[in-house]
Amino acid sequence: MKQIVQQNFSGVDGLQIETASASRFTPLSVLVRNKYTPVLPYDWMTEYGLLKGIRPVKLPMVIGYGFGGIVEKVGLLRDKSLLGKKVIGAQPTGAAMELINSQLPPLLFTVPDNVALSEAVTLIGGADAALHAINSINVTARDTVLVTGASGGVGTYLIQLLKLAGAQVIALASPNNLNFVKSIGADIVLNYQEELATQLKDIVPPTKVIDTVGRTDLLQLIAASFAELAIFSLSLTSFTPPKAHQTFKFSNGTIGVRGYRRLLNLLADKQIVAYIQAKYKYTDVKKAHLTAKNGLKQGRILLAF
Ligand SMILES: NC(=O)c1ccc[n+]([C@@H]2O[C@H](COP(=O)([O-])OP(=O)(O)OC[C@H]3O[C@@H](n4cnc5c(N)ncnc54)[C@H](OP(=O)(O)O)[C@@H]3O)[C@@H](O)[C@H]2O)c1
């Protein structure tokens, strides 16, 4: 089977497609024929050595974290009814490969019949992080939440899940994405590239911020514009808010099996939608990663196997 391997820290040039044999099938194994792996910032940032401080890795390694595919074989200790089912999951040891040997039951989820695998797989490293952020700061219908990175793989789900929670949403985006984030449901959209401080003066003050961008200067500018603010970041591990009634929290926790079930049901009920920017064949992985790193972002890019 084919797999995509990171050989060094020189960016996409260090990616190689290799032929490997599937890892040992055990009683705990579920063998999944992988159809899609999401391209996450986690992947390309690791390739360029940008996460060395927080994600030490041993090279060479298979890239990718999430997968979505069809179950081909089930180990003795696993649920036999999984056979032939559509599943999504996380594979912390690398997911960009044709055959996934999934051995951790809490990291594998069956996909409802009316949800496409390509849609469901965007939950991994996307909606799961968004839901975790919302749970972490107890968003209620009384909140107005400012979201940075609103057009991305996490941000597009943040807007939708915040609206489902009844909150008002202020979305920050680049000029080319203002209409896009508005169409997803943001109540107010702000262009972070132009006079943001002035725009922030003219809006209802947010009660909370969910940051997916991780720019200290951007958070400083936002925090300077309001007296009270609870700031949560998925991308910046530390930040000192400038004012007394402001808090900051970073977390990369999980949402558990119930969280994933809830998200899959929301997709099945059409209460949330997966925004898929593009699908690339896995052999075009370099192009896919360069677009994810440098191009305009609108939801999630997928590698197709
Ligand atoms: N802690 C966790 O558990 C966890 C889990 C998942 C993800 N994350 C992190 O969350 C972050 C977002 O992930 P993602 O998958 O949503 O990324 P993504 O799909 O690449 O989206 C990032 C968004 O950031 C915006 N952006 C890019 N450069 C910017 C800049 N200089 N200033 C302001 N906005 C900028 C882009 O929107 P525009 O084009 O409109 O500017 C883009 O839509 C990543 O850092 C990721 O590592 C953390």
The ligand as an ORCA input file, in Angstrom:
! r2SCAN-3c Opt
* xyz 0 1
  N      -5.475     23.207     19.890
  C      -6.170     22.330     19.154
  O      -6.711     21.346     19.647
  C      -6.318     22.572     17.689
  C      -7.088     21.724     16.891
  C      -7.253     22.043     15.550
  C      -6.622     23.170     15.038
  N      -5.846     23.915     15.848
  C      -5.173     25.109     15.337
  O      -6.159     26.021     14.908
  C      -5.625     26.815     13.886
  C      -6.604     26.918     12.745
  O      -6.759     25.664     12.136
  P      -7.569     25.537     10.780
  O      -7.529     24.114     10.442
  O      -8.859     26.229     10.878
  O      -6.604     26.348      9.782
  P      -6.916     26.835      8.325
  O      -7.990     26.019      7.726
  O      -5.635     26.952      7.631
  O      -7.538     28.288      8.543
  C      -6.787     29.315      9.141
  C      -7.503     30.646      8.898
  O      -6.701     31.677      9.431
  C      -6.840     32.838      8.632
  N      -5.538     33.509      8.575
  C      -4.418     33.103      7.919
  N      -3.415     33.968      8.118
  C      -3.915     34.953      8.909
  C      -3.366     36.135      9.464
  N      -2.087     36.474      9.242
  N      -4.145     36.903     10.238
  C      -5.430     36.572     10.470
  N      -6.025     35.451      9.978
  C      -5.262     34.662      9.212
  C      -7.279     32.402      7.252
  O      -8.402     33.181      6.873
  P      -8.307     34.375      5.799
  O      -7.852     33.788      4.504
  O      -9.702     34.910      5.718
  O      -7.314     35.304      6.338
  C      -7.714     30.931      7.440
  O      -9.043     30.729      7.114
  C      -4.267     26.196     13.498
  O      -3.239     26.941     14.096
  C      -4.343     24.837     14.117
  O      -3.062     24.339     14.429
  C      -5.674     23.657     17.138
*
